[in-house]
Amino acid sequence: MIKDRPRRLDLIYFRSPLFFVTFCTRNRIKILLLPLAQGAIENYGRLGILNFDVAIGRYVIMPDHVHLFVRGDHGFVLSKCVSGLKRAISVAVMKQRLWQPGFFDHILRSNESYAEKWNYVQENPVRAGLVDYITNWPYQGEIVVIDRA
């Protein structure tokens, strides 16, 4: 646990929290096979909802990092979910030691922050100069509709 980091209290969240997650490649190397990475995320997300009651909602895959929204039941362990997803993508793109250790997560507390985070994340490919319009970036999607925080 990080020193002086506030603990998340179960009593505050009367339902399953919605997490905004970002994880990056080691040394910011590029994922060369983005379509395979996307297939791995889609497959992992479908299996997660069917087998573990874990919902991956919207996501954007950038060449050197991934953003996504995820929600699970009260027994959900975010680190296990992210580790499994990293492993699935690594296998799909045939690249060991692809990811830097750890990840960034943030609990969204309101529908407004969910919309704001998604708008920011969705614009990443445009800001990076990869496409002119967000709709032109093929490596994004929504596996399970999560309509509120």
KEPA-392912 format. One line per 3 residues: for each residue x, y, z of N, C-alpha, C. Coordinates in nm, 4 decimals, always signed. Example, Ala and Ser with C-alpha at 12.3 -4.5 7.8 and 13.67 -1.06 7.14 Angstrom:
2
+1.3190:-0.5690:+0.7800:+1.2300:-0.4500:+0.7800:+1.3200:-0.3300:+0.7800 ~ +1.2850:-0.2250:+0.7080:+1.3670:-0.1060:+0.7140:+1.2900:+0.0030:+0.7870;
This chain:
149
+0.0840:-0.1184:+0.0000:+0.0000:+0.0000:+0.0000:+0.0886:+0.1248:+0.0000 ~ +0.0481:+0.2227:-0.0737:+0.1219:+0.3480:-0.0794:+0.0964:+0.4263:+0.0484 ~ +0.2036:+0.4743:+0.1098:+0.1922:+0.5504:+0.2346:+0.1068:+0.6751:+0.2130;
+0.0234:+0.7048:+0.3090:-0.0644:+0.8218:+0.3096:-0.1708:+0.8206:+0.2004 ~ -0.1901:+0.7061:+0.1360:-0.2969:+0.6960:+0.0369:-0.4253:+0.6587:+0.1109 ~ -0.5319:+0.7342:+0.0907:-0.6552:+0.7050:+0.1643:-0.7111:+0.5679:+0.1256;
-0.7600:+0.4971:+0.2242:-0.8233:+0.3677:+0.1988:-0.9620:+0.3896:+0.1412 ~ -0.9996:+0.3020:+0.0529:-1.1349:+0.3071:-0.0021:-1.2244:+0.2275:+0.0916 ~ -1.3252:+0.2910:+0.1419:-1.4136:+0.2271:+0.2391:-1.5335:+0.1658:+0.1680;
-1.5575:+0.0378:+0.1938:-1.6710:-0.0298:+0.1330:-1.8032:+0.0384:+0.1651 ~ -1.8126:+0.0991:+0.2817:-1.9380:+0.1612:+0.3217:-1.9736:+0.2820:+0.2361 ~ -1.8759:+0.3431:+0.1748:-1.9020:+0.4602:+0.0915:-1.9722:+0.4199:-0.0376;
-1.9397:+0.3025:-0.0897:-1.9921:+0.2580:-0.2184:-2.1015:+0.1549:-0.1955 ~ -2.2261:+0.1972:-0.2137:-2.3382:+0.1079:-0.1885:-2.3597:+0.0123:-0.3047 ~ -2.2892:+0.0316:-0.4134:-2.2916:-0.0607:-0.5265:-2.1498:-0.0721:-0.5791;
-2.1321:-0.1491:-0.6791:-1.9983:-0.1725:-0.7319:-1.9406:-0.0448:-0.7925 ~ -1.8200:-0.0074:-0.7521:-1.7604:+0.1153:-0.8063:-1.7182:+0.0983:-0.9517 ~ -1.7116:+0.2088:-1.0225:-1.6633:+0.2119:-1.1601:-1.5218:+0.2664:-1.1573;
-1.4281:+0.1892:-1.2116:-1.2885:+0.2285:-1.2148:-1.2495:+0.2770:-1.3535 ~ -1.1710:+0.3822:-1.3570:-1.1033:+0.4260:-1.4783:-0.9602:+0.3765:-1.4627 ~ -0.9121:+0.2994:-1.5602:-0.7819:+0.2334:-1.5512:-0.6961:+0.2708:-1.6708;
-0.5676:+0.2937:-1.6448:-0.4693:+0.3154:-1.7498:-0.3477:+0.2295:-1.7188 ~ -0.2970:+0.1590:-1.8202:-0.1703:+0.0886:-1.8035:-0.0870:+0.1080:-1.9302 ~ +0.0455:+0.1126:-1.9096:+0.1393:+0.1506:-2.0156:+0.2365:+0.0381:-2.0475;
+0.2874:+0.0432:-2.1688:+0.3900:-0.0524:-2.2082:+0.5223:-0.0165:-2.1410 ~ +0.6056:-0.1159:-2.1257:+0.7383:-0.0970:-2.0667:+0.8198:-0.0057:-2.1588 ~ +0.8779:+0.0965:-2.1023:+0.9586:+0.1936:-2.1766:+0.8837:+0.2559:-2.2941;
+0.7509:+0.2549:-2.2829:+0.6620:+0.3151:-2.3839:+0.6872:+0.2601:-2.5251 ~ +0.7238:+0.1316:-2.5327:+0.7407:+0.0709:-2.6653:+0.6040:+0.0608:-2.7321 ~ +0.6030:+0.0571:-2.8630:+0.4786:+0.0531:-2.9388:+0.4270:-0.0906:-2.9500;
+0.2966:-0.1059:-2.9380:+0.2318:-0.2333:-2.9659:+0.2149:-0.2382:-3.1171 ~ +0.2837:-0.3299:-3.1820:+0.2821:-0.3337:-3.3279:+0.1551:-0.3966:-3.3848 ~ +0.0928:-0.4836:-3.3098:-0.0238:-0.5562:-3.3594:-0.1501:-0.5111:-3.2859;
-0.1877:-0.3857:-3.3069:-0.3033:-0.3295:-3.2366:-0.4331:-0.4067:-3.2625 ~ -0.4576:-0.4578:-3.3845:-0.5805:-0.5366:-3.4029:-0.5842:-0.6620:-3.3153 ~ -0.4707:-0.7260:-3.2940:-0.4662:-0.8431:-3.2065:-0.4865:-0.8029:-3.0607;
-0.4315:-0.6898:-3.0218:-0.4527:-0.6392:-2.8853:-0.6005:-0.6101:-2.8635 ~ -0.6649:-0.5514:-2.9620:-0.8074:-0.5213:-2.9503:-0.8892:-0.6500:-2.9396 ~ -0.8543:-0.7493:-3.0189:-0.9241:-0.8780:-3.0100:-0.9100:-0.9400:-2.8718;
-0.7919:-0.9267:-2.8123:-0.7687:-0.9817:-2.6784:-0.8534:-0.9096:-2.5739 ~ -0.8624:-0.7782:-2.5833:-0.9447:-0.7019:-2.4892:-1.0918:-0.7401:-2.5051 ~ -1.1377:-0.7478:-2.6288:-1.2782:-0.7832:-2.6533:-1.3098:-0.9228:-2.5985;
-1.2225:-1.0186:-2.6245:-1.2439:-1.1553:-2.5772:-1.2402:-1.1617:-2.4243 ~ -1.1410:-1.0969:-2.3651:-1.1277:-1.0940:-2.2190:-1.2518:-1.0301:-2.1566 ~ -1.2993:-0.9234:-2.2177:-1.4183:-0.8556:-2.1663:-1.5427:-0.9415:-2.1749;
-1.5614:-1.0126:-2.2863:-1.6782:-1.1007:-2.2991:-1.6735:-1.2146:-2.1983 ~ -1.5551:-1.2753:-2.1824:-1.5410:-1.3831:-2.0840:-1.5596:-1.3316:-1.9417 ~ -1.5126:-1.2118:-1.9154:-1.5253:-1.1530:-1.7825:-1.6693:-1.1355:-1.7401;
-1.7531:-1.0866:-1.8303:-1.8932:-1.0649:-1.7945:-1.9661:-1.1983:-1.7807 ~ -1.9339:-1.2939:-1.8661:-2.0004:-1.4242:-1.8613:-1.9597:-1.5076:-1.7400 ~ -1.8316:-1.5075:-1.7095:-1.7792:-1.5987:-1.6075:-1.7536:-1.5372:-1.4705;
-1.7315:-1.4054:-1.4643:-1.6866:-1.3468:-1.3379:-1.7661:-1.2246:-1.2939 ~ -1.8689:-1.1876:-1.3674:-1.9489:-1.0697:-1.3346:-1.8619:-0.9441:-1.3286 ~ -1.7682:-0.9355:-1.4227:-1.6802:-0.8194:-1.4358:-1.7105:-0.7556:-1.5709;
-1.7408:-0.6272:-1.5703:-1.7785:-0.5575:-1.6926:-1.6694:-0.4606:-1.7353 ~ -1.6142:-0.4825:-1.8535:-1.5267:-0.3833:-1.9158:-1.6166:-0.3045:-2.0085 ~ -1.6224:-0.1754:-1.9848:-1.7073:-0.0889:-2.0660:-1.6299:-0.0322:-2.1836;
-1.6182:+0.0967:-2.1878:-1.5473:+0.1637:-2.2975:-1.3971:+0.1487:-2.2797 ~ -1.3273:+0.1462:-2.3924:-1.1814:+0.1366:-2.3887:-1.1231:+0.2049:-2.5115 ~ -0.9978:+0.2471:-2.4983:-0.9184:+0.2993:-2.6105:-0.7799:+0.2390:-2.5980;
-0.7324:+0.1806:-2.7075:-0.5967:+0.1272:-2.7118:-0.5115:+0.2256:-2.7903 ~ -0.4101:+0.2770:-2.7259:-0.3131:+0.3637:-2.7913:-0.1899:+0.2782:-2.8224 ~ -0.1004:+0.3256:-2.9057:+0.0171:+0.2437:-2.9388:+0.1023:+0.2044:-2.8187;
+0.1005:+0.2836:-2.7105:+0.1850:+0.2502:-2.5957:+0.1115:+0.2482:-2.4611 ~ -0.0198:+0.2551:-2.4639:-0.0971:+0.2420:-2.3400:-0.2427:+0.2109:-2.3697 ~ -0.3141:+0.1717:-2.2649:-0.4553:+0.1357:-2.2755:-0.5323:+0.2100:-2.1673;
-0.6493:+0.2618:-2.2057:-0.7435:+0.3213:-2.1108:-0.8703:+0.2381:-2.1158 ~ -0.9312:+0.2144:-1.9997:-1.0585:+0.1438:-1.9989:-1.1350:+0.1731:-1.8716 ~ -1.2634:+0.1422:-1.8764:-1.3514:+0.1537:-1.7614:-1.3951:+0.0127:-1.7251;
-1.3921:-0.0195:-1.5961:-1.4264:-0.1545:-1.5521:-1.5027:-0.1492:-1.4206 ~ -1.5956:-0.2433:-1.4082:-1.6769:-0.2540:-1.2861:-1.6929:-0.4016:-1.2534 ~ -1.6867:-0.4341:-1.1248:-1.7080:-0.5711:-1.0809:-1.7970:-0.5750:-0.9588;
-1.8296:-0.6965:-0.9147:-1.9135:-0.7096:-0.7963:-1.8305:-0.6792:-0.6709 ~ -1.8872:-0.7009:-0.5530:-1.8171:-0.6639:-0.4292:-1.6918:-0.7464:-0.4035 ~ -1.6808:-0.8647:-0.4626:-1.5612:-0.9469:-0.4466:-1.4553:-0.9200:-0.5512;
-1.4794:-0.8237:-0.6371:-1.3909:-0.7907:-0.7483:-1.2563:-0.7379:-0.6991 ~ -1.1474:-0.7902:-0.7578:-1.0125:-0.7438:-0.7254:-0.9542:-0.6849:-0.8540 ~ -0.9434:-0.5530:-0.8574:-0.9001:-0.4828:-0.9784:-0.7633:-0.5290:-1.0256;
-0.6689:-0.5477:-0.9350:-0.5335:-0.5858:-0.9768:-0.5320:-0.7207:-1.0486 ~ -0.6148:-0.8143:-1.0065:-0.6219:-0.9440:-1.0757:-0.6789:-0.9279:-1.2159 ~ -0.7797:-0.8443:-1.2287:-0.8408:-0.8197:-1.3594:-0.7402:-0.7570:-1.4545;
-0.6703:-0.6544:-1.4097:-0.5735:-0.5851:-1.4953:-0.4566:-0.6774:-1.5295 ~ -0.4090:-0.7543:-1.4332:-0.2994:-0.8487:-1.4602:-0.3405:-0.9508:-1.5651 ~ -0.4610:-1.0028:-1.5522:-0.5104:-1.0992:-1.6501:-0.5244:-1.0385:-1.7877;
-0.5720:-0.9157:-1.7942:-0.5872:-0.8482:-1.9229:-0.4520:-0.8211:-1.9869 ~ -0.3565:-0.7746:-1.9081:-0.2210:-0.7523:-1.9602:-0.1637:-0.8823:-2.0166 ~ -0.1826:-0.9904:-1.9434:-0.1325:-1.1207:-1.9870:-0.1995:-1.1626:-2.1183;
-0.3309:-1.1442:-2.1276:-0.4048:-1.1811:-2.2488:-0.3564:-1.1017:-2.3702 ~ -0.3324:-0.9731:-2.3516:-0.2835:-0.8910:-2.4632:-0.1422:-0.9337:-2.5017 ~ -0.0570:-0.9579:-2.4029:+0.0806:-1.0014:-2.4302:+0.0835:-1.1299:-2.5111;
-0.0001:-1.2253:-2.4739:-0.0075:-1.3514:-2.5477:-0.0560:-1.3262:-2.6900 ~ -0.1586:-1.2444:-2.7054:-0.2162:-1.2172:-2.8378:-0.1162:-1.1520:-2.9324 ~ -0.0365:-1.0585:-2.8803:+0.0589:-0.9877:-2.9672:+0.1975:-1.0521:-2.9651;
+0.2065:-1.1664:-2.8947:+0.3301:-1.2450:-2.8899:+0.4497:-1.1633:-2.8418 ~ +0.4294:-1.0920:-2.7321:+0.5357:-1.0072:-2.6775:+0.5405:-1.0250:-2.5268 ~ +0.6455:-1.0895:-2.4770:+0.6634:-1.1033:-2.3335:+0.7193:-0.9729:-2.2769;
+0.6938:-0.9525:-2.1492:+0.7426:-0.8325:-2.0798:+0.7018:-0.7052:-2.1536 ~ +0.5792:-0.7028:-2.1988:+0.5273:-0.5888:-2.2738:+0.4920:-0.4709:-2.1831 ~ +0.4431:-0.5000:-2.0616:+0.3852:-0.3954:-1.9774:+0.4766:-0.3530:-1.8639;
+0.4706:-0.2258:-1.8317:+0.5393:-0.1810:-1.7105:+0.4589:-0.2303:-1.5910 ~ +0.5232:-0.2512:-1.4786:+0.4502:-0.2996:-1.3609:+0.3449:-0.1985:-1.3158 ~ +0.2384:-0.2508:-1.2621:+0.1348:-0.1663:-1.2044:+0.0436:-0.1019:-1.3070;
-0.0388:-0.0118:-1.2567:-0.1351:+0.0600:-1.3394:-0.1878:+0.1772:-1.2594 ~ -0.2537:+0.2684:-1.3276:-0.3188:+0.3823:-1.2636:-0.4675:+0.3512:-1.2577 ~ -0.5305:+0.3770:-1.1442:-0.6756:+0.3620:-1.1370:-0.7364:+0.4778:-1.0602;
-0.8587:+0.5060:-1.0944:-0.9331:+0.6138:-1.0303:-1.0786:+0.5681:-1.0191 ~ -1.1384:+0.5830:-0.9029:-1.2799:+0.5506:-0.8867:-1.3619:+0.6712:-0.9288 ~ -1.4556:+0.6479:-1.0173:-1.5431:+0.7559:-1.0618:-1.6615:+0.7648:-0.9665;
-1.6893:+0.8852:-0.9231:-1.7925:+0.9050:-0.8218:-1.9204:+0.9674:-0.8765 ~ -1.9174:+1.0108:-1.0012:-2.0381:+1.0730:-1.0551:-2.0464:+1.0468:-1.2048 ~ -2.1665:+1.0567:-1.2568:-2.1876:+1.0390:-1.4008:-2.1125:+1.1458:-1.4798;
-2.1031:+1.2644:-1.4202:-2.0324:+1.3736:-1.4864:-1.8847:+1.3398:-1.5038 ~ -1.8212:+1.2836:-1.4016:-1.6793:+1.2509:-1.4147:-1.6590:+1.1377:-1.5145 ~ -1.7551:+1.0461:-1.5236:-1.7466:+0.9380:-1.6225:-1.7474:+0.9966:-1.7633;
-1.8414:+1.0855:-1.7905:-1.8497:+1.1487:-1.9222:-1.7234:+1.2302:-1.9522 ~ -1.6746:+1.3041:-1.8527:-1.5538:+1.3849:-1.8725:-1.4326:+1.2972:-1.9031 ~ -1.4157:+1.1877:-1.8265:-1.3023:+1.0975:-1.8497:-1.3116:+1.0349:-1.9886;
-1.4317:+0.9900:-2.0261:-1.4466:+0.9272:-2.1567:-1.4170:+1.0268:-2.2688 ~ -1.4667:+1.1479:-2.2586:-1.4392:+1.2481:-2.3619:-1.2897:+1.2731:-2.3745 ~ -1.2202:+1.2817:-2.2620:-1.0760:+1.3037:-2.2633:-1.0035:+1.1852:-2.3277;
-1.0384:+1.0649:-2.2850:-0.9729:+0.9439:-2.3346:-0.9989:+0.9261:-2.4839 ~ -1.1203:+0.9468:-2.5249:-1.1584:+0.9275:-2.6645:-1.0828:+1.0227:-2.7578 ~ -1.0430:+1.1380:-2.7067:-0.9692:+1.2355:-2.7874:-0.8196:+1.2039:-2.7980;
-0.7692:+1.1078:-2.7207:-0.6259:+1.0752:-2.7217:-0.5677:+1.0532:-2.8613 ~ -0.6293:+0.9719:-2.9466:-0.5715:+0.9504:-3.0799:-0.5638:+1.0782:-3.1636 ~ -0.6590:+1.1688:-3.1449:-0.6569:+1.2965:-3.2171:-0.5435:+1.3831:-3.1651;
-0.5316:+1.3946:-3.0310:-0.4242:+1.4747:-2.9722:-0.2867:+1.4206:-3.0106 ~ -0.2762:+1.2886:-3.0259:-0.1481:+1.2270:-3.0613:-0.1188:+1.2364:-3.2112 ~ -0.2127:+1.2911:-3.2877:-0.1922:+1.3060:-3.4313:-0.2073:+1.1763:-3.5097;
-0.2740:+1.0781:-3.4506:-0.2910:+0.9488:-3.5186:-0.4088:+0.9500:-3.6160 ~ -0.5108:+1.0304:-3.5859:-0.6280:+1.0467:-3.6723:-0.6767:+1.1907:-3.6615 ~ -0.7607:+1.2304:-3.7578:-0.8180:+1.3649:-3.7549:-0.9456:+1.3723:-3.6717;
-1.0196:+1.2623:-3.6659:-1.1464:+1.2583:-3.5936:-1.1511:+1.1334:-3.5073 ~ -1.2129:+1.1433:-3.3917:-1.2167:+1.0300:-3.2985:-1.2819:+0.9077:-3.3605 ~ -1.3780:+0.9281:-3.4479:-1.4470:+0.8136:-3.5100:-1.3570:+0.7368:-3.6058;
-1.2444:+0.7953:-3.6447:-1.1518:+0.7276:-3.7362:-1.0544:+0.6339:-3.6655 ~ -1.0479:+0.6376:-3.5321:-0.9558:+0.5512:-3.4595:-1.0226:+0.4156:-3.4392 ~ -0.9714:+0.3104:-3.5021:-1.0395:+0.1804:-3.4964:-1.0174:+0.1028:-3.3667;
-0.9212:+0.1420:-3.2845:-0.8839:+0.0637:-3.1674:-0.9496:+0.1165:-3.0409 ~ -1.0807:+0.1258:-3.0462:-1.1624:+0.1682:-2.9337:-1.2936:+0.0942:-2.9421 ~ -1.3637:+0.0894:-2.8326:-1.4916:+0.0218:-2.8349:-1.5593:+0.0231:-2.7000;
-1.6641:-0.0548:-2.6920:-1.7416:-0.0684:-2.5691:-1.7899:-0.2131:-2.5629 ~ -1.7444:-0.2859:-2.4642:-1.7797:-0.4271:-2.4530:-1.9133:-0.4423:-2.3822 ~ -1.9288:-0.3755:-2.2692:-2.0534:-0.3755:-2.1930:-2.0932:-0.2304:-2.1737;
-2.2185:-0.1996:-2.1968:-2.2653:-0.0621:-2.1779:-2.2718:-0.0342:-2.0283 ~ -2.1921:+0.0613:-1.9863:-2.1944:+0.1119:-1.8489:-2.2382:+0.2568:-1.8625 ~ -2.3617:+0.2848:-1.8258:-2.4177:+0.4163:-1.8551:-2.4059:+0.5172:-1.7422;
-2.3510:+0.4746:-1.6280:-2.3362:+0.5704:-1.5171:-2.2287:+0.5220:-1.4204 ~ -2.1774:+0.6170:-1.3437:-2.0738:+0.5842:-1.2449:-2.1312:+0.5185:-1.1233;
